[in-house]
Amino acid sequence: MSIIEGTNVTVGHLGIVAGIFDEIGIAEYIDNVMPKTRHHNVSHGTAVKALILNGLGYSERRLYFMPEFFEDIAVERLLGKGIKPEHLNEYLFGEALDAIAAYGPTRLFTGIVTNMMKKMPLGTLRIHHDTTSINVTGDYDPDFHTRMIRLVRGHSKDHLNDLKQFIISLATTQHGIPIFMEPLSGNISDKKSLLQSIQAVRANLVTDEIIYHMADSAFYTKHNISTLGQHCFWISHVPETINEVKNLCNQDVIWTPCTDTRYTYFEHSSSYGNIDQTWIMFHSIEKQKKREEKFAKKVKLHLKKDRTALRKMHVKGFACEADAWAITQN
């Protein structure tokens, strides 16, 4: 980190972080919705800024080491005039974190992003919704009801089924900018959490721009799409277990070549869940060949073992090696 001329303190890359933080008005927004009502040297917004500088300072000091972390950093230049390292102690950050917990971290995060997007219009939005599981170890206090979520065993996406976990639900724009985040109990279903995520974003993100909500096949159920109704734009992967998809795969359809010659597609109008939508089915020529080769090897293997085995085999058709995606027709 570069030394400021005439001093023994540094700024380095933290100046860029602090500048962006100020430019999009994060501290100002936090202080507006979570103001301190008594005398103080550091506001909640500035405390959050200091936490972010610590997290992005490549050292990640614990809270009780924060004054030491800021000793050789240009605190007044980064955080404001009159602020000194000794002000940035564990008690200050404890109060700030308690205030955030009382206000609601998800509510605060969404408010910051909404305020930011007013200053940074992004045009038509494609918002990607997904979840991930975070595995943890240790003892917890479920009997005291002191936690907003339950750390329990569930479907581990890291295949660590012996550990308890919690879920992070996240929504980002097509540019990778997160606009919604919520911690959830470890056993919540994606079918519920993805719907909750879309509903929360729609309730908090007020804009005149068109928004498309994108989610994987866990979202695509009759209940979810009918709950969102006809006036919500969404794109989802249609599960292959749906009978309508199975019937399409067994039909002779006219495939249209894509720009990428490895794929073809065709469109199908559906009203699944009483919602008008367009299904676009993509067919992979390369995947089709691999499946045919695998099937041929399976037949040869059975012929070697027992020629009568073919009579017992349930030979499935493979005319359609395809993925279906649904898009609303609003």
KEGU-792201 format. One record per residue (C-alpha): residue number from 1; residue in three letters; chain; z, x, y. Coordinates in Angstrom, 1 decimal, decimal comma. Example, Ala and Ser with C-alpha at 12.3 -4.5 7.8 and 13.67 -1.06 7.14 Angstrom:
<rs>
(r 1; ALA; A; (7,8; 12,3; -4,5))
(r 2; SER; A; (7,1; 13,7; -1,1))
</rs>
This chain:
<rs>
(r 1; MET; A; (0,0; 0,0; 0,0))
(r 2; SER; A; (-0,9; 1,3; 3,5))
(r 3; ILE; A; (1,9; 2,4; 5,9))
(r 4; ILE; A; (1,9; 0,7; 9,3))
(r 5; GLU; A; (1,5; 3,3; 12,0))
(r 6; GLY; A; (4,8; 4,5; 13,5))
(r 7; THR; A; (7,0; 2,8; 10,8))
(r 8; ASN; A; (8,0; 3,3; 7,2))
(r 9; VAL; A; (7,0; -0,2; 6,1))
(r 10; THR; A; (3,9; -1,5; 4,4))
(r 11; VAL; A; (1,6; -4,5; 4,4))
(r 12; GLY; A; (-1,3; -3,8; 2,1))
(r 13; HIS; A; (-2,8; -6,7; 0,2))
(r 14; LEU; A; (0,1; -8,9; 1,1))
(r 15; GLY; A; (-1,3; -9,3; 4,6))
(r 16; ILE; A; (-4,3; -11,1; 3,0))
(r 17; VAL; A; (-2,1; -13,4; 1,0))
(r 18; ALA; A; (0,1; -14,2; 4,0))
(r 19; GLY; A; (-3,0; -14,8; 6,2))
(r 20; ILE; A; (-4,5; -17,3; 3,8))
(r 21; PHE; A; (-1,1; -19,0; 3,4))
(r 22; ASP; A; (-0,9; -19,5; 7,1))
(r 23; GLU; A; (-4,6; -20,4; 7,5))
(r 24; ILE; A; (-4,4; -23,4; 5,2))
(r 25; GLY; A; (-1,0; -24,4; 6,6))
(r 26; ILE; A; (1,2; -24,4; 3,5))
(r 27; ALA; A; (4,5; -23,4; 5,2))
(r 28; GLU; A; (3,9; -25,9; 8,0))
(r 29; TYR; A; (3,3; -28,7; 5,5))
(r 30; ILE; A; (6,4; -27,9; 3,5))
(r 31; ASP; A; (8,5; -27,8; 6,6))
(r 32; ASN; A; (7,2; -31,2; 7,7))
(r 33; VAL; A; (8,0; -32,9; 4,4))
(r 34; MET; A; (11,1; -30,9; 3,6))
(r 35; PRO; A; (12,7; -29,9; 6,9))
(r 36; LYS; A; (16,1; -28,1; 7,1))
(r 37; THR; A; (18,5; -30,1; 9,2))
(r 38; ARG; A; (21,1; -27,4; 10,1))
(r 39; HIS; A; (20,9; -23,9; 11,6))
(r 40; HIS; A; (18,9; -21,5; 9,6))
(r 41; ASN; A; (17,0; -18,2; 9,9))
(r 42; VAL; A; (14,4; -19,0; 7,2))
(r 43; SER; A; (12,8; -22,4; 6,6))
(r 44; HIS; A; (11,9; -23,8; 3,2))
(r 45; GLY; A; (8,2; -23,2; 3,9))
(r 46; THR; A; (8,8; -19,5; 4,8))
(r 47; ALA; A; (11,0; -19,2; 1,7))
(r 48; VAL; A; (8,1; -20,4; -0,5))
(r 49; LYS; A; (5,8; -17,9; 1,3))
(r 50; ALA; A; (8,3; -15,1; 0,5))
(r 51; LEU; A; (8,4; -16,2; -3,2))
(r 52; ILE; A; (4,6; -16,1; -3,4))
(r 53; LEU; A; (4,5; -12,6; -1,8))
(r 54; ASN; A; (7,0; -11,5; -4,4))
(r 55; GLY; A; (5,0; -13,0; -7,2))
(r 56; LEU; A; (1,7; -11,4; -6,0))
(r 57; GLY; A; (3,4; -8,1; -5,1))
(r 58; TYR; A; (2,8; -6,6; -8,6))
(r 59; SER; A; (6,6; -6,2; -9,1))
(r 60; GLU; A; (7,9; -9,7; -9,7))
(r 61; ARG; A; (11,5; -8,9; -8,7))
(r 62; ARG; A; (14,3; -11,3; -9,7))
(r 63; LEU; A; (15,8; -13,4; -6,9))
(r 64; TYR; A; (18,9; -11,2; -6,5))
(r 65; PHE; A; (16,6; -8,2; -6,0))
(r 66; MET; A; (14,5; -9,9; -3,3))
(r 67; PRO; A; (16,2; -8,1; -0,3))
(r 68; GLU; A; (15,4; -4,8; -2,0))
(r 69; PHE; A; (11,8; -5,9; -2,5))
(r 70; PHE; A; (11,3; -6,6; 1,2))
(r 71; GLU; A; (13,1; -3,4; 2,5))
(r 72; ASP; A; (9,9; -1,4; 2,7))
(r 73; ILE; A; (7,6; -4,3; 3,6))
(r 74; ALA; A; (6,7; -5,5; 7,2))
(r 75; VAL; A; (8,8; -8,6; 6,9))
(r 76; GLU; A; (8,5; -9,8; 10,5))
(r 77; ARG; A; (4,8; -9,3; 10,5))
(r 78; LEU; A; (4,3; -11,3; 7,2))
(r 79; LEU; A; (7,0; -14,0; 7,5))
(r 80; GLY; A; (7,9; -14,3; 11,2))
(r 81; LYS; A; (9,8; -12,8; 14,1))
(r 82; GLY; A; (13,5; -12,3; 13,6))
(r 83; ILE; A; (13,4; -12,5; 9,8))
(r 84; LYS; A; (15,0; -9,6; 8,0))
(r 85; PRO; A; (15,2; -8,5; 4,4))
(r 86; GLU; A; (18,9; -9,5; 4,1))
(r 87; HIS; A; (18,0; -13,1; 5,0))
(r 88; LEU; A; (15,8; -13,3; 1,9))
(r 89; ASN; A; (18,6; -13,5; -0,7))
(r 90; GLU; A; (19,2; -15,5; -3,9))
(r 91; TYR; A; (21,1; -18,2; -2,0))
(r 92; LEU; A; (18,2; -18,9; 0,3))
(r 93; PHE; A; (15,7; -19,2; -2,6))
(r 94; GLY; A; (18,2; -21,2; -4,6))
(r 95; GLU; A; (18,4; -23,8; -1,8))
(r 96; ALA; A; (14,6; -23,9; -1,4))
(r 97; LEU; A; (14,1; -24,4; -5,2))
(r 98; ASP; A; (16,7; -27,1; -5,2))
(r 99; ALA; A; (15,0; -28,9; -2,3))
(r 100; ILE; A; (11,7; -28,7; -4,1))
(r 101; ALA; A; (13,2; -30,1; -7,3))
(r 102; ALA; A; (14,7; -33,0; -5,3))
(r 103; TYR; A; (11,5; -33,7; -3,5))
(r 104; GLY; A; (9,4; -33,4; -6,7))
(r 105; PRO; A; (7,3; -30,3; -7,5))
(r 106; THR; A; (4,2; -32,3; -8,6))
(r 107; ARG; A; (4,4; -34,5; -5,4))
(r 108; LEU; A; (4,7; -31,4; -3,2))
(r 109; PHE; A; (1,9; -29,5; -5,0))
(r 110; THR; A; (-0,5; -32,5; -4,7))
(r 111; GLY; A; (0,4; -32,9; -1,0))
(r 112; ILE; A; (-0,3; -29,3; -0,2))
(r 113; VAL; A; (-3,7; -29,4; -2,0))
(r 114; THR; A; (-4,6; -32,7; -0,2))
(r 115; ASN; A; (-3,7; -31,2; 3,1))
(r 116; MET; A; (-5,6; -28,0; 2,3))
(r 117; MET; A; (-8,8; -29,9; 1,3))
(r 118; LYS; A; (-8,9; -31,6; 4,7))
(r 119; LYS; A; (-9,5; -28,2; 6,2))
(r 120; MET; A; (-11,8; -27,0; 3,4))
(r 121; PRO; A; (-14,3; -29,8; 2,6))
(r 122; LEU; A; (-15,9; -29,1; -0,8))
(r 123; GLY; A; (-18,4; -31,9; -1,0))
(r 124; THR; A; (-19,0; -33,8; -4,3))
(r 125; LEU; A; (-16,1; -33,0; -6,6))
(r 126; ARG; A; (-16,0; -32,5; -10,3))
(r 127; ILE; A; (-12,4; -32,5; -11,3))
(r 128; HIS; A; (-11,6; -31,0; -14,7))
(r 129; HIS; A; (-8,5; -32,4; -16,4))
(r 130; ASP; A; (-6,8; -30,6; -19,4))
(r 131; THR; A; (-3,5; -29,7; -20,9))
(r 132; THR; A; (-2,0; -26,6; -22,5))
(r 133; SER; A; (1,2; -26,1; -24,5))
(r 134; ILE; A; (3,8; -23,5; -23,4))
(r 135; ASN; A; (6,0; -22,3; -26,3))
(r 136; VAL; A; (9,6; -21,3; -25,6))
(r 137; THR; A; (12,7; -19,9; -27,4))
(r 138; GLY; A; (16,4; -20,3; -26,8))
(r 139; ASP; A; (19,0; -23,1; -26,6))
(r 140; TYR; A; (18,7; -26,1; -24,3))
(r 141; ASP; A; (20,9; -28,9; -23,2))
(r 142; PRO; A; (19,2; -32,2; -24,2))
(r 143; ASP; A; (22,4; -34,1; -24,5))
(r 144; PHE; A; (23,3; -33,6; -20,8))
(r 145; HIS; A; (20,1; -35,2; -19,5))
(r 146; THR; A; (19,8; -32,4; -16,9))
(r 147; ARG; A; (16,0; -31,9; -17,4))
(r 148; MET; A; (13,1; -34,0; -16,3))
(r 149; ILE; A; (11,2; -33,1; -19,4))
(r 150; ARG; A; (12,1; -32,6; -23,1))
(r 151; LEU; A; (11,6; -29,2; -24,8))
(r 152; VAL; A; (10,7; -30,3; -28,3))
(r 153; ARG; A; (8,3; -29,5; -31,1))
(r 154; GLY; A; (4,8; -31,0; -30,8))
(r 155; HIS; A; (1,2; -30,1; -31,4))
(r 156; SER; A; (1,1; -26,4; -30,5))
(r 157; LYS; A; (-2,3; -25,3; -29,2))
(r 158; ASP; A; (-1,3; -21,7; -30,0))
(r 159; HIS; A; (-0,5; -22,8; -33,6))
(r 160; LEU; A; (3,2; -21,8; -33,1))
(r 161; ASN; A; (4,6; -24,9; -34,7))
(r 162; ASP; A; (8,0; -23,3; -35,4))
(r 163; LEU; A; (8,8; -23,2; -31,6))
(r 164; LYS; A; (9,8; -25,8; -29,1))
(r 165; GLN; A; (7,4; -26,3; -26,2))
(r 166; PHE; A; (6,5; -28,2; -23,1))
(r 167; ILE; A; (3,1; -29,2; -21,8))
(r 168; ILE; A; (1,4; -28,3; -18,5))
(r 169; SER; A; (-1,1; -30,9; -17,3))
(r 170; LEU; A; (-3,6; -29,3; -14,8))
(r 171; ALA; A; (-6,6; -30,5; -12,8))
(r 172; THR; A; (-9,0; -28,2; -11,1))
(r 173; THR; A; (-12,2; -28,6; -9,1))
(r 174; GLN; A; (-15,5; -27,2; -10,3))
(r 175; HIS; A; (-14,7; -24,1; -8,2))
(r 176; GLY; A; (-11,5; -23,5; -10,2))
(r 177; ILE; A; (-9,1; -24,6; -7,4))
(r 178; PRO; A; (-6,1; -26,4; -8,9))
(r 179; ILE; A; (-5,4; -29,7; -7,2))
(r 180; PHE; A; (-2,8; -31,2; -9,6))
(r 181; MET; A; (-0,2; -29,8; -11,9))
(r 182; GLU; A; (2,6; -31,5; -13,8))
(r 183; PRO; A; (5,0; -30,3; -16,5))
(r 184; LEU; A; (5,4; -32,8; -19,4))
(r 185; SER; A; (7,6; -33,1; -22,5))
(r 186; GLY; A; (6,4; -31,1; -25,5))
(r 187; ASN; A; (5,5; -34,0; -27,7))
(r 188; ILE; A; (3,4; -36,1; -25,2))
(r 189; SER; A; (-0,1; -37,1; -26,4))
(r 190; ASP; A; (-3,2; -35,9; -24,6))
(r 191; LYS; A; (-4,5; -39,5; -24,7))
(r 192; LYS; A; (-1,6; -40,5; -22,4))
(r 193; SER; A; (-1,3; -37,3; -20,3))
(r 194; LEU; A; (-5,1; -37,1; -19,4))
(r 195; LEU; A; (-5,1; -40,7; -18,2))
(r 196; GLN; A; (-1,9; -40,1; -16,2))
(r 197; SER; A; (-3,5; -37,0; -14,6))
(r 198; ILE; A; (-6,6; -38,9; -13,5))
(r 199; GLN; A; (-4,6; -41,8; -12,1))
(r 200; ALA; A; (-2,3; -39,4; -10,2))
(r 201; VAL; A; (-5,2; -37,5; -8,7))
(r 202; ARG; A; (-6,9; -40,8; -7,7))
(r 203; ALA; A; (-3,7; -42,1; -6,1))
(r 204; ASN; A; (-3,1; -38,9; -4,1))
(r 205; LEU; A; (-6,5; -37,5; -3,3))
(r 206; VAL; A; (-7,9; -39,8; -0,6))
(r 207; THR; A; (-11,4; -38,7; 0,3))
(r 208; ASP; A; (-14,8; -40,3; 1,2))
(r 209; GLU; A; (-16,5; -37,9; -1,2))
(r 210; ILE; A; (-17,7; -38,9; -4,7))
(r 211; ILE; A; (-15,3; -37,6; -7,4))
(r 212; TYR; A; (-16,2; -37,2; -11,1))
(r 213; HIS; A; (-13,2; -36,8; -13,4))
(r 214; MET; A; (-14,1; -34,7; -16,5))
(r 215; ALA; A; (-12,0; -34,6; -19,7))
(r 216; ASP; A; (-12,4; -33,8; -23,4))
(r 217; SER; A; (-12,7; -36,4; -26,2))
(r 218; ALA; A; (-8,9; -36,9; -26,3))
(r 219; PHE; A; (-9,3; -39,0; -23,1))
(r 220; TYR; A; (-12,1; -41,2; -24,5))
(r 221; THR; A; (-10,4; -44,3; -25,9))
(r 222; LYS; A; (-11,0; -48,0; -25,2))
(r 223; HIS; A; (-7,6; -48,3; -23,5))
(r 224; ASN; A; (-8,1; -45,3; -21,2))
(r 225; ILE; A; (-11,6; -46,1; -19,9))
(r 226; SER; A; (-10,9; -49,8; -19,5))
(r 227; THR; A; (-7,7; -49,0; -17,6))
(r 228; LEU; A; (-9,7; -46,9; -15,1))
(r 229; GLY; A; (-12,2; -49,8; -14,8))
(r 230; GLN; A; (-15,7; -49,9; -13,5))
(r 231; HIS; A; (-15,0; -48,2; -10,1))
(r 232; CYS; A; (-14,0; -44,8; -11,4))
(r 233; PHE; A; (-16,5; -42,0; -12,1))
(r 234; TRP; A; (-15,8; -39,9; -15,2))
(r 235; ILE; A; (-17,5; -37,8; -17,8))
(r 236; SER; A; (-16,1; -37,3; -21,3))
(r 237; HIS; A; (-17,1; -36,1; -24,7))
(r 238; VAL; A; (-17,5; -39,0; -27,1))
(r 239; PRO; A; (-15,6; -38,6; -30,4))
(r 240; GLU; A; (-17,9; -38,5; -33,5))
(r 241; THR; A; (-15,5; -40,9; -35,3))
(r 242; ILE; A; (-16,8; -43,9; -33,3))
(r 243; ASN; A; (-19,1; -46,1; -35,4))
(r 244; GLU; A; (-21,6; -46,4; -32,6))
(r 245; VAL; A; (-22,0; -42,6; -32,6))
(r 246; LYS; A; (-22,4; -42,5; -36,4))
(r 247; ASN; A; (-25,1; -45,2; -36,2))
(r 248; LEU; A; (-27,0; -43,3; -33,6))
(r 249; CYS; A; (-26,9; -40,2; -35,7))
(r 250; ASN; A; (-28,5; -42,0; -38,6))
(r 251; GLN; A; (-31,3; -43,5; -36,6))
(r 252; ASP; A; (-34,7; -42,0; -35,8))
(r 253; VAL; A; (-34,7; -41,2; -32,1))
(r 254; ILE; A; (-37,1; -39,6; -29,8))
(r 255; TRP; A; (-35,6; -36,3; -28,6))
(r 256; THR; A; (-36,6; -34,9; -25,2))
(r 257; PRO; A; (-36,7; -31,1; -24,8))
(r 258; CYS; A; (-34,2; -29,5; -22,5))
(r 259; THR; A; (-35,0; -26,7; -20,1))
(r 260; ASP; A; (-33,2; -24,5; -22,6))
(r 261; THR; A; (-35,6; -24,8; -25,6))
(r 262; ARG; A; (-32,7; -24,5; -28,1))
(r 263; TYR; A; (-31,6; -28,0; -27,2))
(r 264; THR; A; (-33,0; -31,5; -27,0))
(r 265; TYR; A; (-31,5; -34,8; -25,8))
(r 266; PHE; A; (-31,8; -38,5; -25,6))
(r 267; GLU; A; (-30,0; -41,2; -23,5))
(r 268; HIS; A; (-28,3; -44,3; -24,8))
(r 269; SER; A; (-26,7; -47,2; -22,8))
(r 270; SER; A; (-23,3; -48,3; -24,1))
(r 271; SER; A; (-20,6; -50,8; -23,1))
(r 272; TYR; A; (-17,9; -49,2; -25,2))
(r 273; GLY; A; (-14,5; -50,5; -24,0))
(r 274; ASN; A; (-16,4; -53,1; -21,9))
(r 275; ILE; A; (-17,4; -50,4; -19,4))
(r 276; ASP; A; (-21,0; -49,8; -18,7))
(r 277; GLN; A; (-21,9; -46,1; -19,4))
(r 278; THR; A; (-24,7; -43,8; -20,3))
(r 279; TRP; A; (-24,4; -41,6; -23,4))
(r 280; ILE; A; (-26,4; -38,4; -23,4))
(r 281; MET; A; (-26,7; -36,9; -26,9))
(r 282; PHE; A; (-27,6; -33,2; -27,2))
(r 283; HIS; A; (-29,1; -31,8; -30,3))
(r 284; SER; A; (-28,8; -28,1; -31,2))
(r 285; ILE; A; (-31,9; -26,8; -33,1))
(r 286; GLU; A; (-30,1; -23,5; -34,1))
(r 287; LYS; A; (-27,0; -25,4; -35,3))
(r 288; GLN; A; (-29,2; -27,7; -37,3))
(r 289; LYS; A; (-30,9; -24,7; -39,1))
(r 290; LYS; A; (-27,5; -23,2; -39,9))
(r 291; ARG; A; (-26,2; -26,4; -41,3))
(r 292; GLU; A; (-29,3; -26,9; -43,5))
(r 293; GLU; A; (-28,9; -23,3; -44,8))
(r 294; LYS; A; (-25,3; -23,9; -45,6))
(r 295; PHE; A; (-26,2; -27,1; -47,4))
(r 296; ALA; A; (-28,9; -25,3; -49,4))
(r 297; LYS; A; (-26,4; -22,6; -50,5))
(r 298; LYS; A; (-24,0; -25,3; -51,6))
(r 299; VAL; A; (-26,7; -27,0; -53,7))
(r 300; LYS; A; (-27,6; -23,6; -55,4))
(r 301; LEU; A; (-23,9; -22,9; -56,1))
(r 302; HIS; A; (-23,5; -26,2; -57,8))
(r 303; LEU; A; (-26,7; -25,7; -59,8))
(r 304; LYS; A; (-25,4; -22,5; -61,1))
(r 305; LYS; A; (-22,1; -24,0; -62,2))
(r 306; ASP; A; (-23,4; -27,3; -63,6))
(r 307; ARG; A; (-26,7; -29,0; -63,1))
(r 308; THR; A; (-25,0; -32,3; -63,6))
(r 309; ALA; A; (-22,8; -31,7; -60,6))
(r 310; LEU; A; (-25,6; -32,8; -58,2))
(r 311; ARG; A; (-25,2; -36,3; -59,6))
(r 312; LYS; A; (-21,5; -36,3; -58,5))
(r 313; MET; A; (-22,1; -34,8; -55,1))
(r 314; HIS; A; (-21,9; -37,1; -52,1))
(r 315; VAL; A; (-25,0; -35,8; -50,2))
(r 316; LYS; A; (-24,6; -36,5; -46,5))
(r 317; GLY; A; (-27,6; -36,7; -44,2))
(r 318; PHE; A; (-27,9; -34,1; -41,5))
(r 319; ALA; A; (-30,6; -35,5; -39,3))
(r 320; CYS; A; (-28,4; -35,3; -36,2))
(r 321; GLU; A; (-26,5; -32,2; -35,4))
(r 322; ALA; A; (-25,5; -33,5; -32,0))
(r 323; ASP; A; (-22,8; -33,9; -29,4))
(r 324; ALA; A; (-22,5; -37,1; -27,3))
(r 325; TRP; A; (-21,3; -37,2; -23,7))
(r 326; ALA; A; (-20,5; -40,4; -21,8))
(r 327; ILE; A; (-21,0; -40,9; -18,1))
(r 328; THR; A; (-20,1; -44,1; -16,2))
(r 329; GLN; A; (-22,9; -46,1; -14,6))
(r 330; ASN; A; (-21,1; -47,0; -11,4))
</rs>
